[in-house]
Amino acid sequence: MASAEQVELNAPHHPTEKAFEAFEVVEHAIKAEIIKSRHHWDKHEPRMWSRAAGIADHDLVAFNIRRDLVECRSAPTSYGTIILGKLRLPAVRDKEGEGFVHVRIHDPPNRGVEDVLFHSLFTDEGNRDPDGHPTTWRAIQTRDTPLEFFNE
């Protein structure tokens, strides 16, 4: 498993055609995982998905990869390529602006994009108190939140 110290991501950039194709392979999995994550966190810490309060699940995941994947980064590993994407959630627009999720996918070597796998969503448990407990929870990022390596 890769770590932030082992991975050298390229600079954030507009998605390439290959990135669009890779994310389209796992679009259904991304949508399912967003809903699964939201339901999980709503039971344990509702602040994680609070920017989606009042938005139905089907509206929350009503994105289109070609229109809403706005930024990518990638890095080679010994077992393929890690691809990070910043994906707009069109239903989320609040006082912080548009809402985005950060998604990690994996493209194994030597096969094209048909074997791309969903890896994870970034859920930020941040601003730790002196005891190490998070004081903020955020699954929906702002446009300005940097797309950085995460391992969840």
ROLOKOL-161886 format. One line per 4 residues: number of its first residue (from 1); for each residue z, x, y of C-alpha. Coordinates in nm, 4 decimals, decimal comma, padded with zeros to 6 digits. Each point is the difference from the previous one (the first is absolute). Layout:
N
NUM = Z X Y; ...
% end
This chain:
152
1 = 00,0000 00,0000 00,0000; -00,0986 00,1362 00,3385; 00,2439 00,0506 00,2857; -00,0498 00,0303 00,3754
5 = 00,0478 00,3767 -00,0291; -00,2764 00,0313 -00,2621; -00,2612 -00,2251 00,1604; -00,2188 00,1022 00,2936
9 = -00,1409 -00,3216 00,1420; -00,3093 00,0124 00,2153; 00,0222 -00,1302 00,3568; 00,0098 -00,3778 00,0543
13 = -00,3535 -00,1360 00,0259; -00,2082 -00,3162 -00,0154; -00,0611 -00,0964 -00,3638; -00,3104 00,1405 -00,1652
17 = -00,2253 -00,2069 -00,2236; 00,1688 00,1533 -00,3057; 00,3432 -00,1016 00,1343; -00,1162 -00,3583 00,0547
21 = -00,1345 -00,0077 -00,3557; 00,3217 00,1463 -00,1440; 00,2234 -00,2494 00,1809; -00,2259 -00,2891 -00,1020
25 = 00,0581 00,0910 -00,3667; 00,3748 -00,0601 00,0441; -00,0089 -00,2727 00,2669; 00,1364 -00,2656 -00,2366
29 = 00,2829 00,2329 -00,1096; 00,0879 00,0769 00,3639; 00,0227 -00,3711 00,0812; 00,2118 -00,0687 -00,3083
33 = 00,2340 00,2900 00,0799; 00,0458 -00,1114 00,3613; 00,1101 -00,3444 -00,1190; 00,2185 00,1485 -00,2764
37 = 00,1640 00,2433 00,2438; 00,0589 -00,2724 00,2561; 00,1685 -00,2271 -00,2552; 00,2122 00,2871 -00,1346
41 = 00,1170 00,1113 00,3436; 00,0596 -00,3574 00,1204; 00,2649 -00,0276 -00,2745; 00,1685 00,3315 00,0841
45 = -00,0763 00,0930 00,3613; -00,2100 -00,2571 00,1899; -00,0380 00,2304 00,2988; -00,2512 00,2102 -00,1989
49 = -00,2758 -00,2637 00,0389; 00,1452 -00,1737 00,3082; -00,3218 00,0390 00,1986; -00,1605 -00,2369 -00,2523
53 = 00,2661 -00,2701 00,0402; -00,1606 -00,3427 00,0054; -00,3338 00,1260 -00,1362; -00,1092 -00,1410 -00,3363
57 = -00,0736 00,2539 -00,2742; -00,3690 -00,0914 -00,0161; -00,0330 00,0464 00,3768; 00,1886 00,3300 -00,0086
61 = -00,2496 00,1477 -00,2459; -00,3120 -00,1535 00,1568; -00,1421 00,3388 00,0906; -00,3416 00,1465 -00,0673
65 = -00,0237 00,3669 -00,0944; -00,3204 00,0617 00,1972; 00,1427 -00,1588 00,3143; 00,3685 00,0856 -00,0236
69 = 00,0240 00,3481 -00,1528; 00,0216 00,1908 00,3269; 00,1151 00,3507 -00,0881; 00,0116 00,2326 -00,3009
73 = 00,1287 00,3362 -00,1069; -00,0460 00,1747 -00,3320; 00,0963 00,3102 -00,1918; -00,1113 00,1556 -00,3255
77 = 00,2506 00,0543 -00,2785; -00,0327 00,1503 -00,3467; -00,0305 -00,3534 -00,1384; -00,2457 -00,1529 00,2498
81 = 00,0142 -00,1100 00,3614; 00,2777 -00,1771 00,1879; -00,1387 -00,2410 00,2585; 00,2154 -00,1613 00,2676
85 = -00,1212 -00,2972 00,1988; 00,1211 -00,1916 00,3040; -00,0916 -00,3628 -00,0652; 00,0191 -00,2700 00,2675
89 = 00,1690 -00,3289 -00,0893; -00,1910 -00,2393 00,2307; 00,2669 -00,2719 -00,0252; 00,2624 00,2313 00,1533
93 = -00,0121 00,0181 00,3765; 00,3320 -00,0033 00,1809; 00,1763 00,1667 00,2926; -00,0641 00,3367 -00,1687
97 = -00,3739 -00,0708 -00,0255; -00,2113 -00,0032 -00,3126; 00,1620 00,0604 -00,3384; -00,1122 00,2575 -00,2564
101 = 00,1051 00,1077 -00,3472; -00,0332 00,3551 -00,1239; -00,1474 00,0140 -00,3493; -00,0268 00,2885 -00,2444
105 = -00,2673 00,0018 -00,2683; -00,1081 00,2612 -00,2522; -00,3514 00,1013 -00,1007; -00,0003 00,1937 -00,3293
109 = -00,2611 00,2766 -00,0261; -00,3560 -00,0173 -00,1299; -00,0755 -00,3705 -00,0239; -00,0919 -00,1454 00,3390
113 = 00,2125 -00,2823 00,1371; 00,0078 -00,2396 -00,2969; 00,3258 00,1517 -00,1287; 00,1879 -00,0009 00,3323
117 = 00,3624 -00,1114 -00,0378; 00,2435 -00,1649 00,2388; 00,3050 00,2242 00,0434; 00,2375 -00,1482 00,2592
121 = 00,0790 -00,1609 00,3345; 00,2052 00,1797 00,2623; 00,3303 -00,1753 00,0623; 00,2045 00,1874 00,2573
125 = 00,3755 00,0013 -00,0424; 00,0780 00,2045 00,3074; 00,2511 00,1084 00,2590; 00,2702 00,1018 -00,2445
129 = 00,3620 -00,0311 00,1057; 00,2516 00,2825 -00,0587; 00,0570 -00,1284 -00,3557; -00,3726 00,0159 -00,0757
133 = -00,0610 -00,3750 00,0032; -00,3101 -00,1333 00,1771; 00,0445 -00,2047 00,3150; -00,3644 -00,1070 00,0431
137 = -00,2494 -00,1436 -00,2468; -00,3739 -00,0241 00,0610; -00,2907 -00,0799 -00,2315; -00,2339 -00,1056 00,2804
141 = -00,0830 00,2887 00,2291; -00,1436 00,0106 00,3513; -00,3394 00,1466 00,0885; 00,1787 00,3095 00,1340
145 = 00,2037 00,0701 -00,3145; -00,1496 00,3215 -00,1419; -00,1629 -00,0211 -00,3421; 00,1989 00,2651 -00,1847
149 = 00,0590 00,0933 -00,3616; 00,2405 -00,2249 -00,1844; 00,1108 -00,0055 -00,3597; 00,1359 -00,3411 -00,0931
% end
